[in-house]
Amino acid sequence: MHRFGTAVVLAAAGLLAAFAPTASAAPADAGEVAVFRTEVAPLTTYASPRGCHKLPADAHVLVNRSERPVTVHGDPFCLTPGLTVQPGHGSHVAPGSGSFSG
């Protein structure tokens, strides 16, 4: 009976270890970036944005509702230096071919 109990405990420990989160797992970013275009268009939203995102051609305002700063760029490929928008803040963006990165 002692062997059976030991086997059950080892199996349970192995199962817990298999499903426990590891230290290397990156937590998901919370929040979003919202872009206002016009009064007749719905907001364009980007959930937990990472990488470079081209802004809509008629974008006017970007609002950073994420937990990380984002950078607004003047080109569509996030290659030029840009303006950093902190979480909870926003920025006007020039209509055209801009982008943002997060």
Secondary structure, 3 states (H helix, E strand, C coil): CHHHHHHHHHHHHHHHHHHCCCCCCCCCCCEEEEEECCCCCCCEEEECCCCEEECCCCCCEEEEEECCCEEEECCCCCCCCCEEECCCCEEECCCCCCEEEC
